[in-house]
Amino acid sequence: MRRAEPRLRQFATMVAVALFVGTAAFAGLPRSHAIELVARAAVQPGPIHRLPSGRRWY
């Protein structure tokens, strides 16, 4: 149990640092760029149009 405590503290510190760095990196992005990233991930693909030859047109 005594060995687990320093490892647990070290893990918690690493997680806290990673969250801080990730938050700082995301906050450092220009707002329009951050909004574009979120919007691009949320966009639904367009409908598939079928041509008379049977091929798909996206």
N, C-alpha and C positions, 0 to 999 in steps of 0.2 A: 504494500500500500504506500510505503514511503517513496518508492521509486515512481509510482504513478502520479503523485502530486506534482513534481517538477515537470513531468512530461505533459500533464494536463494544463499546467500554467503556460508552458511553452506553446502548446497547441492553441490555447485561447489567445495568447499574444499574437501568434501568426495570423489567426483568423481576424482579429481586430485590425491588424496592420493591413491585411489584404482588403478588408472592407473600406478602410480609410483611403487607401490608394485608389481603389476602384471608384469610390465616390468622388474623389478629387479629379480623377481622369474624366469621368462623365460630366462633372460640373465644369470642367475646363473647355469642353467642346462648345462651339458656337451654338446658340439655341436652334437656329434653323437646321443645322446639320443633325442635331440630336432628334429633332422632330421628324426630319426626313427618314432617319433610321427606324424610328418606331412606326411611322406611317408605311414605309416600304414593307416592313414585316407584317403589317396588318392588311395589306391590299390583297383582295381576292383575285385570282387569275380570271381573265376574261373568258367569255363563253367560246366554245369550240364551234367554228362554222365549217360546215361540210360543203365542199365544192361539188359541182355536178359530176366530176370525174371520180368522186368518192374520197378524195384526199382531204385531210384536215387543214384548216387555216386558223391559226391562233391569233 
